[in-house]
Amino acid sequence: MSLRIYGNRLLRTPQGLTVRPTAGRVREAVFGRWFEQVEGCRWLDLCAGAGTMGAEALARGAESALGIEQSRATAQIATANWQKVAPGRGDIWTVDVRTGLARLANTGQFDLIYFDPPYQSGLYLPVLEAIDHHGLLAPTGEMAAEHAWDAPPGPPGLGLVCVDRRVYGRTAVSYYRSVTSPIPAAILKDTSDECG
């Protein structure tokens, strides 16, 4: 199976239902929001699957991308996709997402983070809390978590705040920023109401 991303590039995706690539409509909305931030960014792709979102980021000018994907077979597809789009600018770790985040402690921050786990995985709060605990989101960065429209991740720890939530049919994306973001606290508080 295959799908197309920015620049009319064709990517491989695994067969079957074990991996759910981010729908084109959702990808378009996320990259529309992050249009001015992608070029030159450090991208982190959590539960990367076939690497569709990371490949799109690399195609749009991300400086580097790191993906974390537990399935070895799926990670091989993601690696091939990233090498096809931007040779040498992306790396996929084949490890559980919590283990991968712990390894990233003290290695620098990411400008954009995309998180798309299996919706019923129970990973949302542990991953949000790990990103906060390890300080992985840059002060001016943003994180997006894809989830079922009727099951928002809920409020993370004290260091991250939900600033927006958008629904696309049965899929939703919640956006998070650091409380140390240069966005004024009053605006963060007002926008967090959209996440309730």
C-alpha positions as CSV (number, residue, x, y, z in Angstrom):
1,M,0.0,0.0,0.0
2,S,1.2,3.6,-0.6
3,L,0.2,7.2,-0.1
4,R,1.4,10.6,-1.3
5,I,2.8,13.5,0.7
6,Y,4.0,17.0,0.0
7,G,5.9,17.3,-3.3
8,N,3.9,14.4,-4.8
9,R,6.2,11.9,-3.1
10,L,5.0,8.4,-2.8
11,L,5.5,6.5,0.5
12,R,5.1,2.9,1.5
13,T,2.7,1.9,4.2
14,P,2.3,-1.5,5.9
15,Q,-0.5,-3.7,4.8
16,G,-3.3,-4.6,7.2
17,L,-4.8,-2.7,10.1
18,T,-2.0,-2.7,12.6
19,V,-0.8,0.7,11.4
20,R,-3.2,3.6,10.9
21,P,-1.4,6.3,8.8
22,T,-2.5,9.9,9.6
23,A,-5.3,10.8,7.2
24,G,-4.5,13.3,4.5
25,R,-7.0,15.8,5.8
26,V,-5.4,15.7,9.3
27,R,-1.9,15.9,7.8
28,E,-2.9,18.9,5.8
29,A,-4.4,20.7,8.8
30,V,-1.4,20.0,11.0
31,F,1.1,21.3,8.4
32,G,-1.1,24.2,7.6
33,R,-0.9,25.2,11.3
34,W,2.8,24.6,11.5
35,F,3.6,26.0,8.0
36,E,6.0,28.7,9.2
37,Q,7.6,26.5,11.9
38,V,8.6,23.4,9.9
39,E,11.5,24.7,7.9
40,G,14.7,24.2,9.8
41,C,13.0,22.6,12.8
42,R,14.0,19.6,14.9
43,W,11.1,17.1,14.5
44,L,10.2,14.3,17.0
45,D,7.8,11.7,15.7
46,L,6.4,9.5,18.5
47,C,4.7,6.1,17.6
48,A,5.9,7.0,14.1
49,G,4.3,4.1,12.3
50,A,5.3,4.2,8.6
51,G,6.9,7.6,9.2
52,T,4.3,9.6,7.2
53,M,4.3,12.7,9.4
54,G,8.1,12.8,9.7
55,A,8.5,12.3,6.0
56,E,6.2,15.2,5.4
57,A,8.1,17.3,7.8
58,L,11.4,16.4,6.1
59,A,9.9,17.1,2.7
60,R,8.9,20.5,3.9
61,G,12.3,21.4,5.1
62,A,12.8,20.1,8.7
63,E,16.5,20.2,9.5
64,S,16.3,16.7,11.2
65,A,13.7,14.2,12.4
66,L,13.8,11.5,15.0
67,G,11.1,8.8,15.1
68,I,10.3,6.3,17.8
69,E,8.4,3.2,16.7
70,Q,8.2,-0.1,18.6
71,S,7.5,-2.4,15.7
72,R,10.7,-3.4,13.9
73,A,8.9,-4.2,10.6
74,T,7.1,-0.8,10.6
75,A,10.2,1.0,11.6
76,Q,12.0,-0.4,8.6
77,I,9.3,1.0,6.3
78,A,9.6,4.4,8.1
79,T,13.4,4.4,7.7
80,A,13.1,3.6,4.0
81,N,10.4,6.4,3.5
82,W,12.6,9.0,5.3
83,Q,15.7,8.0,3.3
84,K,13.7,8.4,0.1
85,V,12.6,11.9,1.1
86,A,15.7,13.3,2.9
87,P,18.7,10.9,3.0
88,G,20.7,11.3,6.2
89,R,18.4,13.8,7.9
90,G,16.2,11.3,9.8
91,D,16.6,8.4,12.2
92,I,14.1,5.9,13.6
93,W,14.6,4.2,16.9
94,T,13.0,0.8,17.4
95,V,12.0,1.0,21.0
96,D,9.0,1.5,23.3
97,V,8.1,5.2,23.3
98,R,8.6,5.6,27.1
99,T,12.0,4.1,26.9
100,G,12.9,6.3,23.9
101,L,11.8,9.4,25.7
102,A,13.9,8.5,28.7
103,R,17.0,8.1,26.4
104,L,16.4,11.6,25.0
105,A,16.8,13.2,28.4
106,N,19.5,15.9,28.3
107,T,20.0,15.5,24.5
108,G,18.3,18.8,23.5
109,Q,14.8,20.0,22.7
110,F,12.5,19.6,19.7
111,D,10.7,22.4,18.0
112,L,7.7,20.2,16.8
113,I,6.6,16.9,18.3
114,Y,3.9,14.7,16.7
115,F,2.4,11.9,18.8
116,D,0.1,9.3,17.2
117,P,-0.2,6.1,19.4
118,P,-2.9,3.5,19.1
119,Y,-5.9,5.3,20.5
120,Q,-6.6,2.8,23.2
121,S,-3.0,2.4,24.3
122,G,-3.1,4.3,27.5
123,L,0.1,6.2,26.5
124,Y,-1.2,9.7,26.3
125,L,-0.7,11.0,29.8
126,P,2.6,9.0,30.4
127,V,4.1,10.4,27.2
128,L,2.9,14.0,27.8
129,E,4.3,13.8,31.4
130,A,7.6,12.3,30.1
131,I,8.0,15.1,27.5
132,D,7.4,17.6,30.3
133,H,9.7,15.9,32.8
134,H,12.6,15.6,30.4
135,G,12.1,19.1,29.0
136,L,11.9,17.8,25.4
137,L,9.7,20.6,24.0
138,A,11.4,23.8,23.1
139,P,10.0,26.9,24.7
140,T,8.7,28.2,21.4
141,G,7.8,24.7,20.2
142,E,4.5,22.9,19.9
143,M,3.3,19.3,20.3
144,A,0.4,17.7,18.6
145,A,-1.3,14.5,19.9
146,E,-3.7,12.7,17.5
147,H,-6.5,10.9,19.3
148,A,-10.1,9.7,18.9
149,W,-12.5,12.6,18.7
150,D,-14.4,11.5,21.8
151,A,-11.4,10.6,24.0
152,P,-9.1,13.7,24.6
153,P,-5.8,13.0,26.4
154,G,-6.8,15.1,29.4
155,P,-4.6,17.7,31.1
156,P,-0.9,16.7,31.3
157,G,1.4,17.7,34.2
158,L,2.2,21.2,35.2
159,G,4.7,22.0,32.5
160,L,2.5,21.6,29.4
161,V,-0.8,23.2,28.6
162,C,-3.4,22.3,25.9
163,V,-3.8,25.4,23.6
164,D,-6.1,24.1,21.0
165,R,-8.1,21.0,19.9
166,R,-9.4,20.4,16.4
167,V,-11.8,17.6,15.3
168,Y,-11.8,15.9,11.8
169,G,-14.6,13.4,11.7
170,R,-13.7,10.6,14.2
171,T,-10.1,11.9,14.7
172,A,-9.0,14.9,16.7
173,V,-5.7,16.6,17.3
174,S,-4.8,18.4,20.6
175,Y,-2.0,20.9,20.6
176,Y,0.3,21.6,23.6
177,R,2.8,24.2,24.5
178,S,5.2,24.7,27.4
179,V,4.0,26.9,30.2
180,T,7.3,28.8,29.6
181,S,6.2,29.6,26.1
182,P,6.7,33.2,25.1
183,I,2.9,33.3,24.4
184,P,1.4,35.4,27.2
185,A,-0.1,33.3,30.1
186,A,-3.5,34.9,29.6
187,I,-3.7,33.7,26.0
188,L,-2.6,30.2,27.0
189,K,-5.3,30.2,29.7
190,D,-8.0,31.4,27.3
191,T,-7.1,29.0,24.5
192,S,-6.9,26.0,27.0
193,D,-10.7,26.3,27.4
194,E,-11.0,24.9,23.8
195,C,-9.3,21.7,25.1
196,G,-11.9,20.9,27.8
